[in-house]
Amino acid sequence: MSIETYEELIETAKTDAVISEAEKEYAADGVLLDTRETLSSLRRKHFE
């Protein structure tokens, strides 16, 4: 296995873990966040 293939597998595993976590959060409270509002809030919080 090449290092590139290995790195792609690691990134895929990380992405799958984040998606799984998001699905669990949604199942727990059923709330979807508006992308624009969330990103705007994060920008204000971290970049201003």
N, C-alpha and C positions, 0 to 999 in steps of 0.2 A: 504494500500500500504506500502510495506516495504521500509526502507531507501535505501536499495540497488537498488530497482526498481526505486525509485525517482532519485537517483544519475545517473542511466543509462539513464533515460529520459532527465535529464539535459545535460548530455554529448552528447546525440543524437541531442538535440536541438542546442547545440553549434556547432556541426559538420555540421548540416544542414545550419546554418547561415553562416559559413565560405564557404561552397560550393556555396551557393547562391551568396555571395559576389564575389567569383571567377568567377562565370558564368556571373555576371553583368560586371565585368572588361573585360572579354573576348568579350562579346557582344559589348562593347564600342570601343575597339581598335583591336580586332581580333588577338592579339599577344599571342602566347604560349611561355612560357619560358622553356629553357632546364633545366631539374632537376639537372643534374650534375654541370652545370655552375653556377646555382643559389646557390646550396648548397656550392660549393667551395667559391663563393663570400661571402656568409654569414659567413663561417668559417674564412676566412681571415679577414673579418671586425670585428668579435666579439671575436675570440679566439686566435688571434696572436698579 
